[in-house]
Amino acid sequence: MQKISPFFWFDTRAEEAANFYAALFPNSKINKVVRYPKAADHVAPEGAGAVMTVDLELNGTKFTFLNGGKNEAFLSQPGPVSFVVNCETQEEIDKYWEALTEDGKPNQCGWTQDRFGITWQIVPTILPKLLSDPDPAVVERVTACFMQMTKFDIAELEKAANS
């Protein structure tokens, strides 16, 4: 897993864009498509079951595309591109979160705009694993949990997954 990767925000066309770019650039492929569960229906631009994220590689570089819609909570973000910092531990999350939110603008679900106007997401590496659980009830609980967070809390995510 890349430590830092580009993350693109789309209203509703993330999968269409991913397919286009994957066909255009050599050595590219779609790795995974994740759909919005019912617990995220209130933020899903096209409702539960629609594409939420697409993980892809474009000429060997990993990207994530999100269908985020025009959710008012995220309109304060400066643009459709952010950088994801994949964190293995809570200590890593805390370190990057504290540094990047200082004089910045923290937002829901690990998003923050730093003091320079760059948008970042500080995300635990366990989150995609939990959201890919074969048990839909686990996905629902984890989604309901993380939708309430600003800075991610790994222990709370694991607790939601195991409850």
C-alpha positions in Angstrom: 0.0 0.0 0.0 1.3 3.5 -0.9 1.7 5.6 2.2 0.2 8.7 0.4 -2.1 8.4 -2.6 -4.3 10.7 -4.6 -8.1 10.7 -3.9 -10.5 12.3 -6.4 -14.0 13.5 -5.5 -16.8 13.1 -8.1 -20.4 13.9 -7.8 -21.7 10.6 -9.2 -19.4 9.5 -12.0 -16.4 7.9 -10.2 -16.8 4.5 -11.8 -17.3 6.0 -15.3 -14.1 8.1 -14.8 -12.1 5.1 -13.4 -13.1 2.9 -16.4 -12.2 5.7 -18.8 -8.7 6.3 -17.3 -8.0 2.6 -16.8 -8.7 2.0 -20.5 -6.6 5.1 -21.5 -3.4 4.5 -19.6 -1.2 1.4 -20.0 -0.6 -0.9 -17.0 -3.9 0.2 -15.4 -6.8 -1.6 -13.8 -9.8 -1.3 -11.5 -8.9 -3.1 -8.2 -12.1 -2.8 -6.2 -15.5 -1.1 -6.3 -17.2 -0.4 -2.9 -20.9 0.4 -2.7 -22.7 2.6 -0.2 -24.3 0.6 2.6 -27.7 1.6 4.1 -25.9 3.3 7.0 -24.5 5.9 4.6 -27.7 6.4 2.7 -28.0 10.0 4.1 -24.7 11.0 2.3 -24.8 8.7 -0.7 -25.5 10.9 -3.7 -27.5 8.1 -5.4 -28.6 6.1 -2.3 -27.5 2.9 -0.7 -26.1 0.3 -3.2 -24.6 3.0 -5.5 -20.9 3.1 -6.1 -19.1 4.8 -3.2 -15.4 4.3 -4.1 -13.3 2.8 -6.8 -9.8 1.8 -6.1 -7.7 1.7 -9.2 -4.2 1.8 -10.6 -3.2 4.1 -13.4 0.1 3.1 -14.9 1.1 1.5 -11.5 0.1 4.4 -9.3 -2.8 3.8 -6.9 -5.8 6.2 -6.8 -9.2 6.2 -5.1 -12.2 7.8 -6.7 -15.2 8.8 -4.6 -18.8 9.5 -5.5 -19.3 12.2 -2.8 -22.1 14.2 -4.5 -22.7 17.8 -3.5 -22.9 17.1 0.2 -22.9 20.5 2.0 -20.6 19.2 4.7 -17.8 18.8 2.2 -18.3 22.0 0.1 -15.8 23.8 2.3 -13.1 21.6 0.7 -11.2 23.5 -2.0 -11.4 21.1 -4.8 -12.0 17.5 -6.0 -8.5 16.2 -5.2 -7.1 15.3 -1.8 -4.2 13.1 -0.6 -4.8 10.1 1.6 -2.3 9.2 4.3 -2.7 5.5 5.1 -2.0 4.9 8.8 -1.4 1.5 10.4 -1.8 2.7 14.1 -3.7 5.2 16.1 -0.4 6.9 17.0 0.2 7.6 13.3 -3.3 8.9 12.9 -2.8 11.2 15.9 0.6 12.5 14.7 -0.6 13.4 11.1 -4.0 14.7 12.3 -2.4 17.0 14.9 0.1 18.4 12.4 -2.2 18.9 9.5 -5.2 20.3 11.5 -3.0 22.9 13.2 -4.3 26.2 11.8 -6.3 24.1 9.4 -9.9 23.1 8.9 -10.8 19.6 10.2 -13.8 17.9 8.7 -15.8 14.7 8.9 -14.4 11.3 8.2 -10.7 12.1 8.5 -10.7 14.9 6.0 -8.8 18.1 6.8 -7.6 21.1 4.9 -4.1 22.2 6.2 -2.9 25.7 6.7 -1.7 25.9 3.1 -5.1 24.9 1.7 -4.1 21.3 0.7 -6.8 18.7 1.5 -5.8 15.5 3.3 -7.5 12.4 4.5 -5.9 10.6 7.5 -7.3 7.1 7.2 -6.6 3.9 9.1 -5.6 1.0 6.9 -8.1 -1.2 8.7 -11.0 0.8 7.4 -11.1 -0.6 3.8 -10.8 -4.1 5.3 -13.7 -3.5 7.6 -15.8 -2.1 4.8 -15.1 -5.1 2.7 -16.3 -7.6 5.3 -18.5 -10.3 3.8 -21.1 -9.7 6.6 -23.3 -6.7 5.6 -24.1 -6.1 9.3 -20.4 -5.4 10.0 -20.2 -3.0 7.1 -23.4 -1.2 8.3 -22.1 -0.9 11.9 -18.6 0.3 10.9 -20.1 2.8 8.4 -22.5 4.2 11.0 -19.6 4.5 13.4 -17.1 6.3 11.1 -19.8 8.7 9.7 -19.9 10.2 13.2 -16.1 10.7 13.4 -13.9 13.7 12.5 -10.6 12.1 13.4 -10.6 8.3 13.0 -10.5 6.2 16.1 -9.3 2.6 15.3 -10.5 1.2 18.6 -14.0 2.5 18.0 -14.1 1.1 14.5 -13.0 -2.3 15.7 -15.5 -2.1 18.5 -18.3 -1.4 16.0 -17.1 -4.3 13.8 -17.2 -6.7 16.6 -20.3 -5.6 18.4 
